[in-house]
Amino acid sequence: MTVSRPFDIHVAEQSRMRLLLGTMIALIVADGLISRFLIARGFASEGNPFLQPLIGGNMFLALKLGGSLLAALILRDIHRRLPRVSLIVTLFFVIFYTLLNFWSLFIFFFTSRV
């Protein structure tokens, strides 16, 4: 029988956090791609008033990528001091962007058949 050492728990926690942060970044970028596609085809409009002027150009996706990377860096830094808080916040954003992407795809598949 092997006894788990605190270091092993720390390594597993770090891996879990890296996976969540990578997933969060991917979901935010996917949201940008799906939003851009839906708006370009007239199926949706951008709800964020700060991003509305940027939606047509490449700055929109660059801003989504840059913002998600910045958020991931901040959450990783918080994770060093408050691992449970950063894990909960990151998990919240992963769930939020997963639901948002499903909603966007739902809009596309149900409005494109009309």
N, C-alpha and C positions, 0 to 999 in steps of 0.2 A: 504494500500500500504506500503510495506516495503522498507526501504532505505538500500542499500548495504553499509556496512562499509568497510574501507580499510583493516581491518583484514580479512574479508570474502574473499576479492580479493586475499590477500596474501595466504590464506589457499588453495584457488582454484589453484593458480599459483604453489604452492608447490606440490600439488597433480598431476597437469599436468606434472611437471618436473619429479617427481618420476616415473610416468607412462612411460614417454619417455625414461628415463634412464633404466628402467627395460626392455623395449622393445628393446633398443639398445643392452643391454647385451645379451638378448635372441637371437637376430638376429646375433650377432657376433659369439656366440657359435654354432648356427645353421649353419653358414657359415663354421665353422671348421669341424662340423660333415659331412656336405654335401661334402666339399672338400676332406676330408679323404676318404669317401666312393667312390667318383669319381676317385680319384687317385689310390686307391687300386684296382679298377676294370679296370683301364687303359683308362678311358673315358676322363681324364683331367690331367694336370700337374700343379704343384704349380708355380704361377707367381712371388711370392715374394722370391727373392734369399736368404733372411735371414731365411725364414721358410722351405726352401727345405730340408735341412738336418734333420729337426725335424718331417717331415710329417708322417713317418712310426710309430713312437713311441707315447707313451702317453704324452710326453712333449709338443707335438703340441697342444693338446686340453687344457692342463694345461696353456700353454702360452696364448692361445686365451682367456680363462676364466680370467686369471690373468690380462692380458692387458685390457680386457673390464671392469673389476672391477676398475682398476686403472684409466682408462679414465672416468668412471662414477664418481669416487670420485673427480677427478680434475674438471669435469664439474659441479658437485654439489657445490664445493667450489667457482668456478667462478660465479655460480648462485647467491650466497649471495651478491656479489658486482655488477655484471653486468647481471641481470636476462634476459634481452632481447638477449644479445649476446650468452649466454649459451643456451638459448632456440633455437635460430637459428642454432647454431653449432650442438646441439643434434639432432634437426630435420633433418639437412643435413645428419648426420650419419645414422639415422633411414631410411631415403629414400635411401641412398647409399647402405646399407646392404640389404634392401628389394629388390632393383633391382638386386644386386649381387646374392642373393639367388634365385630369379626367373630365372636369367640367368643360374645359375648352374643347376637348375632343368630342364630348357629348354634343356640344353646340354644333360642331362641324358636321358630324355624322347625321344629325337629325335635321339640320337646316339645309344641307346640300341635297337631300333627297326630294325636296319640294319642287 
